[in-house]
Amino acid sequence: MAVILLPQNIYEQFSTCLPDKLEEEISRASIRLKLQEPPKAVEERILYQLELDRLSGLKYLSQLRKGKLSLEDFNLKVELVAS
């Protein structure tokens, strides 16, 4: 499994917000991805994958905040990158 790249600013924004705000963002991102047409062009596939990685990173962050994922396991799955 590949490490998910998550921008540092997204991590900072959602690591300290109210839990409901994080869950709402996960829900919105999930709905956006489901409503998108399948990406055809290379650029569309790249943007789709970036959004999918962002969603996965937010889900792992949610698990971390709920105590379902240790910080060590989070760091094995997600790498924070400069924004």
Order of alpha helices (4+ residues) and beta strands (2+ residues): beta-alpha-alpha-alpha-alpha-beta
